[in-house]
Amino acid sequence: MKNLKISVFAIAFLSIMASCNRGNIHRPEITAEEAVEIITSAVQNATDGLSEELSDIAQQVSGTIEDNFECGVTVDSSFTKTLSKPRLSADYQVAWEWTPTCNDLGNMIELDFSSNETGSYEGLRSSGQESKSLTFTITGMQNLATELTFDGNTTNQGTQTVTVQETKELNSTLNMAVTGLIVDKGDNEITSGLINFTLDVTTSGGDEANFTGSIEFHGNRDATVIINGETYEIDL
């Protein structure tokens, strides 16, 4: 009987220790779903992401810039952007700069374009303060061309309050390399293109996570995000 009691107590003790060990397992503080929320916010129209920014730039290119330019002369423009949408309110200070390159006939064939934005925003599942910078070479400047092609890089840095399953305070840096992103000159919408990105995130508690992946644009405001091997479909 004594041996039986010892065995029962030993089993109970081991069960308690196993339970404690399970409780001490460190669970990731930043999930892939939260990373996708940051990325989605950075590219969506509704959150003044990259697709909205490129639409604004395309309108400027197809209008003011194509109609009034001097070859090789850099022009800059600064303005305040205040947004009030069903899913977003935001205030940004924006600085644009562009330099046209022309052929021997004096026709613009490409445009070096840069933009810097700083401000704050509040959306449905995220809010925060951020700075956004982008540099692009834009081609398709000819009057008969129906599309603009964007190649370049963007960086978003800031602090966010993100709510997916729970609310978290995050600091993030998102770097995006843009390749062959096509914008239709008619409606200024993205029709195709690819982005490769890296995302570095730190929580207010000091936990860090790094994500890599890609965004493929399909047109009709649809895109696919692949992050750490997982696929997510998003609406722009």
C-alpha positions as a LaTeX table, in Angstrom:
\begin{tabular}{lrrr}
\hline
Residue & $x$ (\AA) & $y$ (\AA) & $z$ (\AA) \\
\hline
Met1 & 0.00 & 0.00 & 0.00 \\
Lys2 & 2.88 & 2.35 & 0.84 \\
Asn3 & 4.38 & 1.89 & $-2.62$ \\
Leu4 & 1.03 & 2.69 & $-4.20$ \\
Lys5 & 0.68 & 5.92 & $-2.19$ \\
Ile6 & 4.17 & 7.03 & $-3.17$ \\
Ser7 & 3.37 & 6.41 & $-6.86$ \\
Val8 & 0.15 & 8.43 & $-6.65$ \\
Phe9 & 1.92 & 11.35 & $-4.95$ \\
Ala10 & 4.73 & 11.20 & $-7.51$ \\
Ile11 & 2.26 & 11.32 & $-10.40$ \\
Ala12 & 0.44 & 14.26 & $-8.83$ \\
Phe13 & 3.74 & 16.12 & $-8.28$ \\
Leu14 & 4.85 & 15.54 & $-11.87$ \\
Ser15 & 1.48 & 16.72 & $-13.18$ \\
Ile16 & 1.76 & 19.96 & $-11.20$ \\
Met17 & 5.30 & 20.55 & $-12.45$ \\
Ala18 & 4.27 & 19.90 & $-16.06$ \\
Ser19 & 1.40 & 22.34 & $-15.68$ \\
Cys20 & 3.75 & 25.01 & $-14.31$ \\
Asn21 & 6.19 & 24.46 & $-17.15$ \\
Arg22 & 3.40 & 24.87 & $-19.70$ \\
Gly23 & 2.42 & 28.12 & $-18.02$ \\
Asn24 & 5.98 & 29.42 & $-18.36$ \\
Ile25 & 6.16 & 28.84 & $-22.12$ \\
His26 & 6.66 & 32.21 & $-23.82$ \\
Arg27 & 3.99 & 32.74 & $-26.41$ \\
Pro28 & 4.71 & 35.08 & $-29.31$ \\
Glu29 & 3.57 & 38.61 & $-28.53$ \\
Ile30 & 3.15 & 39.58 & $-32.19$ \\
Thr31 & 1.05 & 37.35 & $-34.42$ \\
Ala32 & 1.03 & 37.05 & $-38.21$ \\
Glu33 & $-2.55$ & 38.39 & $-38.18$ \\
Glu34 & $-1.37$ & 41.55 & $-36.41$ \\
Ala35 & 1.45 & 41.92 & $-38.93$ \\
Val36 & $-1.09$ & 41.58 & $-41.76$ \\
Glu37 & $-3.17$ & 44.34 & $-40.14$ \\
Ile38 & $-0.15$ & 46.68 & $-40.21$ \\
Ile39 & 0.60 & 45.78 & $-43.82$ \\
Thr40 & $-3.03$ & 46.10 & $-44.92$ \\
Ser41 & $-3.27$ & 49.52 & $-43.30$ \\
Ala42 & $-0.12$ & 50.55 & $-45.19$ \\
Val43 & $-1.56$ & 49.70 & $-48.63$ \\
Gln44 & $-5.36$ & 50.09 & $-48.45$ \\
Asn45 & $-7.28$ & 52.95 & $-50.06$ \\
Ala46 & $-9.57$ & 53.23 & $-47.06$ \\
Thr47 & $-6.63$ & 53.88 & $-44.71$ \\
Asp48 & $-4.76$ & 56.25 & $-47.06$ \\
Gly49 & $-2.25$ & 53.51 & $-47.79$ \\
Leu50 & 0.04 & 53.12 & $-50.77$ \\
Ser51 & $-2.76$ & 52.41 & $-53.26$ \\
Glu52 & $-4.42$ & 55.72 & $-52.34$ \\
Glu53 & $-1.10$ & 57.58 & $-52.46$ \\
Leu54 & $-0.32$ & 56.23 & $-55.93$ \\
Ser55 & $-3.80$ & 57.20 & $-57.10$ \\
Asp56 & $-3.17$ & 60.77 & $-55.92$ \\
Ile57 & 0.25 & 60.83 & $-57.61$ \\
Ala58 & $-1.18$ & 59.40 & $-60.84$ \\
Gln59 & $-3.78$ & 62.16 & $-60.96$ \\
Gln60 & $-1.06$ & 64.75 & $-60.47$ \\
Val61 & 1.12 & 63.16 & $-63.16$ \\
Ser62 & $-1.67$ & 62.84 & $-65.73$ \\
Gly63 & $-2.80$ & 66.40 & $-65.14$ \\
Thr64 & $-0.52$ & 69.12 & $-63.84$ \\
Ile65 & 2.86 & 67.47 & $-64.39$ \\
Glu66 & 2.32 & 66.23 & $-67.96$ \\
Asp67 & 0.81 & 69.58 & $-68.98$ \\
Asn68 & 3.44 & 71.78 & $-67.31$ \\
Phe69 & 7.02 & 70.54 & $-67.06$ \\
Glu70 & 10.57 & 71.55 & $-67.86$ \\
Cys71 & 13.02 & 68.79 & $-68.73$ \\
Gly72 & 15.48 & 68.13 & $-65.91$ \\
Val73 & 13.99 & 70.82 & $-63.63$ \\
Thr74 & 13.03 & 69.69 & $-60.12$ \\
Val75 & 9.71 & 70.93 & $-58.76$ \\
Asp76 & 8.44 & 70.60 & $-55.19$ \\
Ser77 & 5.05 & 70.97 & $-53.57$ \\
Ser78 & 3.94 & 70.90 & $-49.90$ \\
Phe79 & 0.42 & 70.63 & $-48.56$ \\
Thr80 & $-1.72$ & 69.42 & $-45.68$ \\
Lys81 & $-3.94$ & 66.39 & $-46.17$ \\
Thr82 & $-6.94$ & 66.00 & $-43.85$ \\
Leu83 & $-9.09$ & 62.90 & $-44.26$ \\
Ser84 & $-12.49$ & 62.02 & $-42.88$ \\
Lys85 & $-13.77$ & 58.67 & $-44.13$ \\
Pro86 & $-16.10$ & 56.02 & $-42.69$ \\
Arg87 & $-13.04$ & 53.90 & $-41.73$ \\
Leu88 & $-10.41$ & 56.59 & $-41.21$ \\
Ser89 & $-9.68$ & 60.06 & $-39.91$ \\
Ala90 & $-6.19$ & 61.44 & $-40.46$ \\
Asp91 & $-4.02$ & 64.54 & $-40.73$ \\
Tyr92 & $-0.74$ & 64.54 & $-42.66$ \\
Gln93 & 1.87 & 67.06 & $-43.73$ \\
Val94 & 2.97 & 66.09 & $-47.24$ \\
Ala95 & 6.02 & 67.11 & $-49.30$ \\
Trp96 & 6.33 & 66.05 & $-52.95$ \\
Glu97 & 9.27 & 66.47 & $-55.32$ \\
Trp98 & 9.66 & 65.42 & $-58.93$ \\
Thr99 & 12.14 & 65.69 & $-61.79$ \\
Pro100 & 11.22 & 64.84 & $-65.40$ \\
Thr101 & 13.59 & 63.15 & $-67.85$ \\
Cys102 & 13.06 & 63.85 & $-71.54$ \\
Asn103 & 14.12 & 62.37 & $-74.85$ \\
Asp104 & 15.92 & 64.29 & $-77.61$ \\
Leu105 & 12.61 & 65.70 & $-78.83$ \\
Gly106 & 11.85 & 67.25 & $-75.46$ \\
Asn107 & 9.12 & 64.73 & $-74.60$ \\
Met108 & 8.97 & 63.50 & $-71.02$ \\
Ile109 & 9.69 & 59.76 & $-70.88$ \\
Glu110 & 10.03 & 59.18 & $-67.13$ \\
Leu111 & 9.67 & 60.93 & $-63.81$ \\
Asp112 & 11.69 & 60.65 & $-60.60$ \\
Phe113 & 9.17 & 61.22 & $-57.82$ \\
Ser114 & 9.56 & 61.34 & $-54.03$ \\
Ser115 & 7.09 & 61.93 & $-51.22$ \\
Asn116 & 7.38 & 62.38 & $-47.46$ \\
Glu117 & 4.41 & 62.37 & $-45.10$ \\
Thr118 & 4.17 & 62.76 & $-41.33$ \\
Gly119 & 1.01 & 62.71 & $-39.27$ \\
Ser120 & $-1.50$ & 60.70 & $-37.29$ \\
Tyr121 & $-4.47$ & 58.53 & $-38.13$ \\
Glu122 & $-7.32$ & 56.62 & $-36.50$ \\
Gly123 & $-8.91$ & 53.62 & $-38.21$ \\
Leu124 & $-11.23$ & 50.76 & $-37.26$ \\
Arg125 & $-8.56$ & 48.41 & $-35.93$ \\
Ser126 & $-5.45$ & 50.57 & $-35.74$ \\
Ser127 & $-4.41$ & 54.11 & $-34.93$ \\
Gly128 & $-1.14$ & 55.90 & $-34.39$ \\
Gln129 & 1.49 & 58.34 & $-35.55$ \\
Glu130 & 3.75 & 57.65 & $-38.50$ \\
Ser131 & 6.11 & 58.92 & $-41.13$ \\
Lys132 & 5.94 & 57.65 & $-44.71$ \\
Ser133 & 8.52 & 58.12 & $-47.43$ \\
Leu134 & 8.61 & 56.86 & $-50.99$ \\
Thr135 & 10.86 & 57.22 & $-54.01$ \\
Phe136 & 9.72 & 56.07 & $-57.46$ \\
Thr137 & 10.73 & 56.11 & $-61.07$ \\
Ile138 & 7.53 & 56.48 & $-63.06$ \\
Thr139 & 7.32 & 55.54 & $-66.74$ \\
Gly140 & 4.48 & 55.69 & $-69.26$ \\
Met141 & 4.54 & 59.47 & $-69.42$ \\
Gln142 & 3.75 & 59.66 & $-73.14$ \\
Asn143 & 0.35 & 61.16 & $-73.91$ \\
Leu144 & $-0.77$ & 58.05 & $-75.81$ \\
Ala145 & 0.19 & 55.70 & $-72.95$ \\
Thr146 & $-2.78$ & 54.34 & $-70.98$ \\
Glu147 & $-0.81$ & 53.17 & $-67.94$ \\
Leu148 & 1.84 & 54.45 & $-65.53$ \\
Thr149 & 4.46 & 52.05 & $-64.16$ \\
Phe150 & 5.94 & 52.61 & $-60.69$ \\
Asp151 & 9.26 & 51.11 & $-59.55$ \\
Gly152 & 10.90 & 52.09 & $-56.28$ \\
Asn153 & 10.87 & 51.83 & $-52.51$ \\
Thr154 & 8.76 & 52.97 & $-49.58$ \\
Thr155 & 9.28 & 53.08 & $-45.80$ \\
Asn156 & 6.62 & 53.42 & $-43.11$ \\
Gln157 & 7.74 & 54.02 & $-39.52$ \\
Gly158 & 5.60 & 54.73 & $-36.50$ \\
Thr159 & 3.77 & 53.73 & $-33.37$ \\
Gln160 & 0.45 & 51.94 & $-33.58$ \\
Thr161 & $-2.33$ & 50.76 & $-31.35$ \\
Val162 & $-3.52$ & 47.60 & $-33.12$ \\
Thr163 & $-6.60$ & 45.56 & $-32.22$ \\
Val164 & $-6.99$ & 42.08 & $-33.69$ \\
Gln165 & $-7.81$ & 39.61 & $-30.92$ \\
Glu166 & $-6.55$ & 42.02 & $-28.27$ \\
Thr167 & $-5.23$ & 45.59 & $-28.23$ \\
Lys168 & $-1.46$ & 46.09 & $-28.38$ \\
Glu169 & 0.91 & 49.05 & $-28.49$ \\
Leu170 & 3.50 & 48.52 & $-31.24$ \\
Asn171 & 6.43 & 50.23 & $-32.91$ \\
Ser172 & 7.02 & 49.17 & $-36.50$ \\
Thr173 & 9.17 & 49.74 & $-39.56$ \\
Leu174 & 7.81 & 48.50 & $-42.88$ \\
Asn175 & 10.11 & 48.56 & $-45.93$ \\
Met176 & 8.54 & 47.81 & $-49.31$ \\
Ala177 & 10.31 & 47.26 & $-52.64$ \\
Val178 & 7.88 & 47.98 & $-55.48$ \\
Thr179 & 8.35 & 46.29 & $-58.86$ \\
Gly180 & 6.30 & 46.99 & $-61.97$ \\
Leu181 & 3.25 & 48.41 & $-60.21$ \\
Ile182 & 0.80 & 49.39 & $-62.96$ \\
Val183 & $-1.71$ & 52.22 & $-62.47$ \\
Asp184 & $-4.41$ & 52.80 & $-65.07$ \\
Lys185 & $-4.49$ & 56.42 & $-66.27$ \\
Gly186 & $-8.25$ & 56.32 & $-66.69$ \\
Asp187 & $-9.38$ & 55.54 & $-63.15$ \\
Asn188 & $-5.98$ & 55.82 & $-61.36$ \\
Glu189 & $-6.38$ & 52.32 & $-59.89$ \\
Ile190 & $-3.64$ & 49.68 & $-59.49$ \\
Thr191 & $-4.16$ & 46.88 & $-62.01$ \\
Ser192 & $-1.11$ & 44.68 & $-61.28$ \\
Gly193 & 2.31 & 44.62 & $-59.67$ \\
Leu194 & 4.42 & 43.14 & $-56.91$ \\
Ile195 & 5.80 & 44.33 & $-53.59$ \\
Asn196 & 8.40 & 42.52 & $-51.48$ \\
Phe197 & 8.52 & 43.68 & $-47.89$ \\
Thr198 & 10.22 & 43.36 & $-44.52$ \\
Leu199 & 8.40 & 44.29 & $-41.32$ \\
Asp200 & 10.12 & 44.77 & $-37.95$ \\
Val201 & 7.82 & 45.12 & $-34.94$ \\
Thr202 & 8.49 & 45.79 & $-31.25$ \\
Thr203 & 5.83 & 45.70 & $-28.54$ \\
Ser204 & 5.62 & 48.11 & $-25.62$ \\
Gly205 & 6.89 & 45.20 & $-23.49$ \\
Gly206 & 10.05 & 44.82 & $-25.56$ \\
Asp207 & 9.14 & 41.71 & $-27.55$ \\
Glu208 & 10.42 & 41.80 & $-31.13$ \\
Ala209 & 9.34 & 40.04 & $-34.32$ \\
Asn210 & 10.45 & 40.16 & $-37.94$ \\
Phe211 & 8.31 & 39.30 & $-40.94$ \\
Thr212 & 9.10 & 38.98 & $-44.64$ \\
Gly213 & 6.78 & 38.47 & $-47.54$ \\
Ser214 & 5.15 & 39.85 & $-50.65$ \\
Ile215 & 2.01 & 41.57 & $-51.88$ \\
Glu216 & 0.65 & 40.76 & $-55.32$ \\
Phe217 & $-1.93$ & 43.12 & $-56.84$ \\
His218 & $-4.62$ & 41.58 & $-59.06$ \\
Gly219 & $-6.69$ & 44.62 & $-60.03$ \\
Asn220 & $-10.28$ & 45.33 & $-58.95$ \\
Arg221 & $-8.83$ & 46.39 & $-55.55$ \\
Asp222 & $-7.85$ & 42.82 & $-54.72$ \\
Ala223 & $-4.44$ & 41.73 & $-53.46$ \\
Thr224 & $-2.74$ & 38.71 & $-51.91$ \\
Val225 & $-0.37$ & 39.02 & $-48.97$ \\
Ile226 & 2.10 & 36.19 & $-48.36$ \\
Ile227 & 3.79 & 36.54 & $-44.98$ \\
Asn228 & 6.14 & 33.94 & $-43.50$ \\
Gly229 & 4.68 & 31.37 & $-45.88$ \\
Glu230 & 1.01 & 32.06 & $-45.01$ \\
Thr231 & $-1.42$ & 33.54 & $-47.57$ \\
Tyr232 & $-4.03$ & 36.23 & $-46.84$ \\
Glu233 & $-6.46$ & 37.83 & $-49.29$ \\
Ile234 & $-7.09$ & 41.55 & $-48.71$ \\
Asp235 & $-9.34$ & 44.22 & $-50.23$ \\
Leu236 & $-7.82$ & 47.53 & $-51.20$ \\
\hline
\end{tabular}
